[in-house]
Amino acid sequence: MSTITKKDLVDRITESTQAKRVLVKATVQNFLDEVISELAKGNRLEFRDFGVFETKTRAARTAQNPKTMERIHVSAKQKVKFKMGRLMKEKLAAEVITTR
């Protein structure tokens, strides 16, 4: 398993589409900015067959520092939840079967 960066994806898309790298990089960044913007507004993003992104609120709670046993208040937080779509599930399931 390896880490793929945004630069790697831009390079792959540039190669496969023969588009200018600057245009591909701007398009990918614009897409990511829009995803972040919509999630920040609390909107749900659905990409058919790919998956769904949505935000969930994690309730405030009291935690405990294991070293000092001191109780600490942890405030509520927003988190992003991702649910895989059909094509992604199928592709990942096929990859698991072929790597066994």
C-alpha positions as CSV (number, residue, x, y, z in Angstrom):
1,M,0.0,0.0,0.0
2,S,1.3,3.5,-0.8
3,T,0.2,7.1,-0.3
4,I,-1.2,8.9,-3.4
5,T,-1.0,12.7,-3.2
6,K,-3.0,15.4,-4.9
7,K,0.0,16.0,-7.2
8,D,0.0,12.3,-8.2
9,L,-3.7,12.5,-9.1
10,V,-3.1,15.7,-11.1
11,D,-0.3,14.1,-13.0
12,R,-2.4,11.0,-13.8
13,I,-5.3,13.1,-15.0
14,T,-3.0,15.3,-17.0
15,E,-1.5,12.3,-18.7
16,S,-4.8,10.5,-19.5
17,T,-6.7,13.6,-20.7
18,Q,-3.8,15.4,-22.4
19,A,-5.0,18.6,-20.7
20,K,-2.7,21.3,-19.4
21,R,-1.3,20.5,-16.0
22,V,-2.2,24.0,-14.7
23,L,-5.8,23.6,-15.7
24,V,-6.1,20.1,-14.2
25,K,-4.5,21.3,-10.9
26,A,-6.9,24.3,-10.7
27,T,-9.9,22.1,-11.5
28,V,-9.0,19.5,-8.8
29,Q,-8.3,22.2,-6.2
30,N,-11.6,23.9,-7.1
31,F,-13.5,20.7,-6.7
32,L,-11.9,20.0,-3.3
33,D,-12.6,23.6,-2.2
34,E,-16.3,23.2,-3.2
35,V,-16.6,19.9,-1.3
36,I,-15.1,21.6,1.9
37,S,-17.4,24.6,1.4
38,E,-20.6,22.5,1.1
39,L,-19.7,20.3,4.1
40,A,-19.0,23.4,6.2
41,K,-22.5,24.6,5.3
42,G,-23.8,21.2,6.6
43,N,-24.8,20.0,3.2
44,R,-24.7,16.4,2.1
45,L,-22.7,15.5,-1.0
46,E,-23.8,12.5,-3.0
47,F,-21.7,11.2,-5.9
48,R,-23.7,8.3,-7.5
49,D,-21.8,5.0,-7.4
50,F,-18.8,6.7,-5.6
51,G,-20.2,7.6,-2.2
52,V,-21.8,10.1,0.1
53,F,-20.1,12.7,2.3
54,E,-22.1,14.2,5.2
55,T,-21.3,15.9,8.5
56,K,-22.3,14.5,11.9
57,T,-22.1,16.3,15.2
58,R,-20.2,14.5,17.9
59,A,-21.8,15.3,21.3
60,A,-19.9,17.0,24.1
61,R,-18.5,14.6,26.7
62,T,-16.4,14.3,29.7
63,A,-13.1,12.5,29.2
64,Q,-10.3,11.5,31.6
65,N,-6.6,12.1,31.3
66,P,-5.1,8.5,31.9
67,K,-1.9,9.9,33.5
68,T,-3.4,12.4,36.0
69,M,-6.9,10.9,36.1
70,E,-8.1,14.5,35.8
71,R,-11.6,14.9,34.2
72,I,-11.7,17.1,31.1
73,H,-14.6,18.6,29.2
74,V,-14.5,17.8,25.5
75,S,-16.7,20.1,23.5
76,A,-19.0,19.0,20.6
77,K,-17.3,18.6,17.3
78,Q,-18.2,18.2,13.6
79,K,-16.9,15.2,11.8
80,V,-17.2,14.0,8.2
81,K,-18.8,10.7,7.5
82,F,-18.2,8.9,4.2
83,K,-20.4,6.0,3.0
84,M,-19.1,4.1,0.0
85,G,-21.2,3.8,-3.2
86,R,-22.0,0.7,-5.1
87,L,-19.1,0.8,-7.6
88,M,-16.5,1.5,-4.9
89,K,-17.8,-1.4,-2.8
90,E,-17.7,-3.7,-5.8
91,K,-14.2,-2.6,-6.8
92,L,-12.8,-2.9,-3.2
93,A,-14.5,-6.3,-2.8
94,A,-12.9,-7.5,-6.1
95,E,-9.5,-6.3,-4.9
96,V,-9.7,-8.2,-1.6
97,I,-10.6,-11.4,-3.5
98,T,-7.7,-11.1,-6.0
99,T,-5.1,-10.3,-3.2
100,R,-5.9,-13.5,-1.2
